[in-house]
Structure formats: structure tokens, C-alpha cells
Amino acid sequence: MKLKIGGQAVIEGIMMRSKNYYALSLRRKSGVIETKIDKCLNFTKNKILSFPFLRGIVALIENLVLGTKILSYSADVYAMDYDENYKKEKEKEEKSKGFLMFFSMLGSLIFGIFLFVVLPLGITSFLKKSFSFSAFGYNIIDGIIRLIIFLLYVAFISLMKDIRRVFEYHGAEHKAVFVYENNEDLNFENSKKYSTLHPRCGTNFMFIVIMVSILVISVFRVDSFIMKFFIRILLLPIIAGISFEILRFLGNNFDKKVCRIFFYPGLCLQKLTTREPDEKELEVAFTAIKALKEAEENFEIEKETQKNENL
């Protein structure tokens, strides 16, 4: 059974997900790889929610929820390994865990909106006072500034030691997926010939979102800063849906030269968000894929068994 696998790098680990399950493998302080397997949110099983463009919005929400959940879990595990006082503090916080996660997501959302919506808009509006440009030109400059801020943000966080480790795990995730997709044994030797840059990476999605947003937002001609802000927020689901379909199409046709040309800028961006992994980091990625395969195979066996019992 061939799975369509996606993934995410976390603190000292990697999450791999498929249609029904995700497997999160973490390297503990002891050196042991610990793996957690759980079911995925998958609302696109619903026929209505699986329609083109709508499924992109749903997938984005699912990924945000799952991403926040596993990042929080990996951070907890890491802190418990390296901070002696953290376990006691964590037990006190357990009762308010749901609220803490909610406010963590809310805080991240507010920060993201400020950094990638409010700040680019503010800079573009300031520039317009000194330079004359059309509404379309305004949106192009806004998009370019947003891209520059994104690049500066990634470059800044890459200076942090822990983030560099996450970027190494990001590279391991991509290499491991390449090995799996090419039907090779999951081992370090087979991974050496593959790149850390993968066409279906979320970094590519970010670049496509910025490009699509310039075109979609240009349809609306408004002058006030507040209206520009609200239009960008309200159009986010539409932009995400269109971007998802573009990424899906390009990913399914990556062997075609034209599609590779469109992917090139996004692949260049991945040079900032991935690093060459070592053998131990790749071992974590392979462990996650093996656990995910086993979970999906068991799911299919159980489904087939239930089907036969109902006959």
C-alpha cells in the first residue's frame, strides 16, 4: 500500500502524516526514539468539504491545529528532558492545558497577522506618500514587502541554535519522504543522493500564497487602510484555497518542465528552511514513516475484517 505522506519538523523530532494517522517520532535525551501515533483530523472525507478550493481551506485549518498540537507536545517533551523543574510546573498547568493551547494559537495568529498583513500594509502606505503608484502597483509592492519580511524572519530565527536543529530535521523529513516515494529501503545510504528540497513543502505554499494574494487582492479597489486590512483578512480563505489547488497541481506534475519552473522560487526559499541532516536525524524520520505505514496497514486490515464480518 503506497501512502501519500506529508510531514513537519519539530523540536528534536519529525511528524509524518497520511490520510488517517500521524506518527510523531522524537529523540529523547537518553538517545531513544519515542514515537506517538494518533488519528488525524480529516474533514475532507466529507464530500462537500472535499470539493476543490474548499478542501484547501479545510486542509489549512487541519494542519494549523495539528501543527500547534505536535509543536506543543515536542516542546513539553524536550523541556521535561532538559529542565528538572519543568515536570512539577507542568503538572500544575495540566488542568488549564486547553486554555493555554487556545491562547498560544491566538497569540501566534495575532503575531502572524501583524507581521505579514499590518506591517507590510503600513510600510506600503508610507511609501505611497512619497511615491505615486497605481492600485495594482500598491498590491505588488505590498506583496514584495511581505516576501522580504518573511525572508528576514526566517533568516533571523535560523540564527537560533534550536531552530537550526529544527531545520536539520526539516531536511531529514524531505530526504526520508524522497526515499519512501522512490520505493527504496529506508536507510541513510539511500538518502544521500536526495535533496533536502521537496516540491510539496509548506515553504512552497507560502510563496504561492504571496503571489496569489497579489492577484486576488488587486481585484478590489479601496483607499482606506482599514478596508485594505479587512479585505486581506477576509480573502485569506479564498487565497489559501486557490494556492492549495495550484500546489497540488504542480506537485502532481513535477516531472513536467513548466511546473518545475513555477516551483523554482519556492525551492530556493527552502534553502533557508532546511539544512543537511545527520544520520541520527534521518533515523528519526525513517522511524516515523515506518510507524505510520504500520498504523495505516493495521487500519486497512481492521476495515477489511469488519467488512467481512458484516457480510
C-alpha positions as CSV (number, residue, x, y, z in Angstrom):
1,M,0.0,0.0,0.0
2,K,1.5,3.3,-1.2
3,L,0.8,6.3,1.1
4,K,0.8,10.0,0.3
5,I,3.0,11.3,3.1
6,G,3.4,14.8,4.4
7,G,5.4,15.9,7.4
8,Q,6.6,18.6,9.8
9,A,9.8,19.1,11.7
10,V,9.5,19.8,15.4
11,I,11.9,20.2,18.3
12,E,14.2,17.1,18.2
13,G,11.8,15.2,16.0
14,I,9.6,14.7,13.0
15,M,5.9,14.2,12.4
16,M,4.8,12.2,9.4
17,R,1.1,12.1,8.4
18,S,-1.0,10.4,5.8
19,K,-4.8,10.1,5.2
20,N,-5.9,8.6,8.6
21,Y,-2.9,8.8,11.0
22,Y,0.1,10.8,12.0
23,A,3.3,9.5,13.7
24,L,5.4,11.8,15.8
25,S,8.9,10.5,16.5
26,L,11.1,12.3,19.0
27,R,14.8,11.8,20.0
28,R,14.8,11.8,23.8
29,K,17.8,12.9,25.9
30,S,18.7,9.2,26.5
31,G,19.1,8.7,22.8
32,V,16.0,6.5,22.5
33,I,13.5,7.4,19.8
34,E,10.0,7.7,21.2
35,T,7.0,7.5,18.8
36,K,3.5,8.7,19.3
37,I,0.7,7.5,16.8
38,D,-2.7,9.1,16.7
39,K,-5.6,9.6,14.3
40,C,-5.6,12.7,12.1
41,L,-8.4,15.2,11.7
42,N,-9.7,14.5,8.2
43,F,-12.8,16.6,7.4
44,T,-12.2,16.3,3.7
45,K,-13.7,12.7,3.9
46,N,-17.0,14.7,3.8
47,K,-18.0,15.0,0.1
48,I,-18.9,18.7,0.4
49,L,-15.6,19.6,2.2
50,S,-13.6,17.7,-0.4
51,F,-14.6,20.0,-3.2
52,P,-11.7,21.8,-5.0
53,F,-10.8,25.1,-3.4
54,L,-12.8,24.3,-0.3
55,R,-10.6,21.4,0.6
56,G,-7.6,23.7,0.7
57,I,-9.2,25.8,3.4
58,V,-10.1,22.7,5.4
59,A,-6.6,21.3,5.0
60,L,-5.0,24.5,6.2
61,I,-7.2,24.5,9.3
62,E,-6.4,20.9,10.0
63,N,-2.7,21.5,9.5
64,L,-2.7,24.5,11.8
65,V,-4.5,22.6,14.6
66,L,-2.2,19.5,14.2
67,G,0.9,21.6,13.9
68,T,0.2,23.6,17.1
69,K,-0.6,20.3,18.9
70,I,2.6,18.5,18.0
71,L,4.8,21.5,18.5
72,S,3.4,22.0,21.9
73,Y,3.9,18.2,22.7
74,S,7.5,18.2,21.4
75,A,8.3,21.3,23.4
76,D,6.9,19.7,26.5
77,V,9.0,16.5,26.0
78,Y,12.1,18.5,25.3
79,A,11.6,20.6,28.5
80,M,10.9,17.5,30.6
81,D,14.2,16.0,29.4
82,Y,16.4,19.1,30.0
83,D,14.6,21.1,32.7
84,E,14.4,19.5,36.1
85,N,11.7,21.9,37.4
86,Y,9.5,21.7,34.3
87,K,7.7,18.4,35.2
88,K,6.4,19.8,38.5
89,E,5.3,23.0,36.9
90,K,3.6,21.1,34.1
91,E,1.5,19.0,36.5
92,K,0.1,22.3,37.9
93,E,-0.7,23.6,34.5
94,E,-2.4,20.3,33.3
95,K,-5.8,21.5,34.3
96,S,-5.6,24.6,32.2
97,K,-4.0,22.9,29.2
98,G,-6.8,23.6,26.8
99,F,-6.9,27.3,27.6
100,L,-3.1,27.5,27.3
101,M,-3.2,25.9,23.8
102,F,-6.0,28.2,22.7
103,F,-4.2,31.3,23.8
104,S,-1.0,30.1,22.3
105,M,-2.7,29.6,18.9
106,L,-4.4,33.0,19.3
107,G,-1.2,34.7,20.2
108,S,0.6,33.1,17.2
109,L,-2.3,34.2,14.9
110,I,-2.2,37.8,16.1
111,F,1.6,37.9,15.7
112,G,1.3,36.5,12.2
113,I,-1.4,39.0,11.1
114,F,0.7,41.9,12.4
115,L,3.9,40.7,10.8
116,F,2.6,39.6,7.4
117,V,-0.5,41.9,7.0
118,V,-0.4,45.0,9.1
119,L,3.4,45.7,8.8
120,P,3.6,45.3,5.0
121,L,0.5,47.5,4.6
122,G,1.9,50.1,6.9
123,I,5.2,50.3,5.0
124,T,3.5,50.3,1.6
125,S,1.1,53.1,2.7
126,F,4.1,55.1,4.0
127,L,5.9,54.7,0.7
128,K,2.8,55.8,-1.2
129,K,3.0,59.2,0.4
130,S,6.4,59.8,-1.3
131,F,5.9,57.8,-4.5
132,S,3.0,57.7,-6.9
133,F,1.8,54.2,-8.0
134,S,-1.4,52.5,-9.1
135,A,-3.7,50.3,-7.0
136,F,-2.1,47.2,-8.8
137,G,1.3,48.6,-8.1
138,Y,0.4,49.1,-4.5
139,N,-0.5,45.4,-4.2
140,I,2.7,44.3,-5.9
141,I,4.8,46.4,-3.5
142,D,2.8,45.1,-0.6
143,G,3.4,41.5,-1.7
144,I,7.1,42.1,-2.3
145,I,7.5,43.7,1.2
146,R,5.6,40.7,2.7
147,L,8.0,38.4,1.0
148,I,11.0,40.4,2.2
149,I,9.7,40.3,5.8
150,F,9.2,36.5,5.5
151,L,12.7,36.1,4.3
152,L,14.1,38.3,7.1
153,Y,12.0,36.5,9.7
154,V,13.3,33.0,8.5
155,A,16.9,34.3,8.3
156,F,16.6,35.7,11.8
157,I,15.2,32.6,13.5
158,S,17.8,30.5,11.7
159,L,20.4,32.1,13.8
160,M,19.0,30.4,16.9
161,K,20.7,27.1,17.7
162,D,17.4,25.2,18.4
163,I,15.8,26.4,15.2
164,R,18.9,25.3,13.2
165,R,18.3,21.8,14.6
166,V,14.7,22.0,13.6
167,F,15.8,23.0,10.0
168,E,18.1,19.9,10.0
169,Y,15.1,17.8,10.9
170,H,13.2,19.5,8.2
171,G,15.9,18.4,5.7
172,A,15.7,14.9,7.1
173,E,11.9,14.9,6.7
174,H,12.3,15.7,3.0
175,K,15.0,13.2,2.3
176,A,13.1,10.4,4.0
177,V,10.0,11.2,2.0
178,F,12.0,11.1,-1.2
179,V,13.4,7.7,-0.3
180,Y,9.9,6.4,0.5
181,E,8.4,7.8,-2.7
182,N,11.1,6.2,-4.8
183,N,10.3,2.7,-3.2
184,E,13.8,2.3,-1.7
185,D,14.8,0.9,1.7
186,L,14.6,3.5,4.4
187,N,18.3,3.9,5.3
188,F,20.9,6.6,5.4
189,E,22.8,5.4,2.4
190,N,19.8,5.6,0.1
191,S,19.0,9.1,1.4
192,K,22.4,10.6,0.4
193,K,21.5,11.1,-3.3
194,Y,18.3,13.0,-2.5
195,S,17.9,16.8,-1.9
196,T,16.6,18.5,1.2
197,L,14.3,20.5,-1.1
198,H,10.8,19.0,-1.7
199,P,8.2,20.3,-4.1
200,R,5.3,19.7,-1.7
201,C,6.9,21.6,1.2
202,G,4.9,24.2,3.1
203,T,7.6,26.8,2.2
204,N,6.5,26.5,-1.4
205,F,2.9,27.0,-0.3
206,M,3.9,30.3,1.5
207,F,5.5,31.6,-1.7
208,I,2.4,30.7,-3.8
209,V,0.1,32.3,-1.2
210,I,2.0,35.6,-1.5
211,M,1.9,35.5,-5.3
212,V,-1.8,34.6,-5.4
213,S,-2.7,37.3,-2.9
214,I,-1.2,40.0,-5.1
215,L,-3.6,38.9,-8.0
216,V,-6.7,38.3,-5.9
217,I,-6.4,41.5,-3.8
218,S,-5.8,43.6,-6.9
219,V,-9.5,43.0,-7.9
220,F,-10.6,45.2,-5.0
221,R,-10.0,48.9,-5.3
222,V,-10.2,50.5,-1.8
223,D,-8.4,53.5,-0.4
224,S,-8.6,53.4,3.4
225,F,-6.0,51.4,5.4
226,I,-8.7,49.8,7.5
227,M,-10.6,48.5,4.4
228,K,-7.3,47.2,2.9
229,F,-6.6,45.3,6.1
230,F,-10.1,43.7,6.4
231,I,-10.1,42.7,2.7
232,R,-6.8,40.9,3.2
233,I,-8.1,39.1,6.2
234,L,-11.5,38.2,4.6
235,L,-9.8,36.9,1.5
236,L,-7.3,34.7,3.3
237,P,-9.5,31.5,3.0
238,I,-10.0,32.2,-0.8
239,I,-6.3,32.8,-1.3
240,A,-5.5,29.6,0.7
241,G,-7.9,27.5,-1.3
242,I,-6.6,28.7,-4.7
243,S,-2.9,28.3,-3.5
244,F,-3.6,24.7,-2.3
245,E,-5.0,23.7,-5.7
246,I,-2.0,25.3,-7.5
247,L,0.4,23.5,-5.2
248,R,-1.5,20.2,-5.6
249,F,-1.5,20.5,-9.5
250,L,2.2,21.5,-9.6
251,G,3.2,18.7,-7.2
252,N,1.3,16.1,-9.2
253,N,3.0,17.3,-12.4
254,F,6.5,18.0,-11.1
255,D,8.1,15.9,-13.8
256,K,7.0,18.5,-16.4
257,K,9.5,21.3,-17.1
258,V,6.9,24.1,-16.9
259,C,5.8,23.0,-13.5
260,R,9.4,22.8,-12.3
261,I,9.9,26.4,-13.4
262,F,7.0,27.6,-11.2
263,F,8.4,25.6,-8.3
264,Y,11.9,27.1,-8.6
265,P,11.4,30.2,-6.4
266,G,9.8,28.1,-3.6
267,L,12.6,25.6,-3.8
268,C,15.1,28.4,-3.4
269,L,13.2,29.6,-0.3
270,Q,13.6,26.1,1.2
271,K,17.4,26.6,1.2
272,L,16.7,28.9,4.1
273,T,14.4,26.5,6.0
274,T,16.3,23.2,5.5
275,R,19.7,22.0,6.4
276,E,21.6,18.8,5.6
277,P,20.7,16.3,8.3
278,D,23.0,13.8,10.1
279,E,22.4,10.0,10.3
280,K,20.6,10.2,13.7
281,E,18.2,12.8,12.5
282,L,17.3,10.7,9.4
283,E,16.8,7.7,11.7
284,V,14.1,9.7,13.4
285,A,12.4,10.4,10.1
286,F,12.6,6.8,9.0
287,T,11.1,5.7,12.3
288,A,8.1,8.0,11.9
289,I,7.5,6.7,8.3
290,K,7.7,3.0,9.4
291,A,5.3,3.7,12.3
292,L,2.9,5.5,10.0
293,K,3.0,2.6,7.5
294,E,2.2,0.1,10.2
295,A,-0.7,2.2,11.5
296,E,-2.2,2.6,8.1
297,E,-1.8,-1.1,7.3
298,N,-3.4,-2.2,10.5
299,F,-6.3,0.3,9.8
300,E,-6.9,-1.4,6.4
301,I,-6.8,-4.9,7.9
302,E,-9.3,-3.8,10.6
303,K,-11.6,-2.2,8.0
304,E,-11.4,-5.3,5.8
305,T,-12.1,-7.6,8.8
306,Q,-15.2,-5.5,9.8
307,K,-16.4,-5.6,6.2
308,N,-16.2,-9.4,6.1
309,E,-17.9,-9.7,9.4
310,N,-20.9,-7.7,8.1
311,L,-21.3,-9.9,5.1
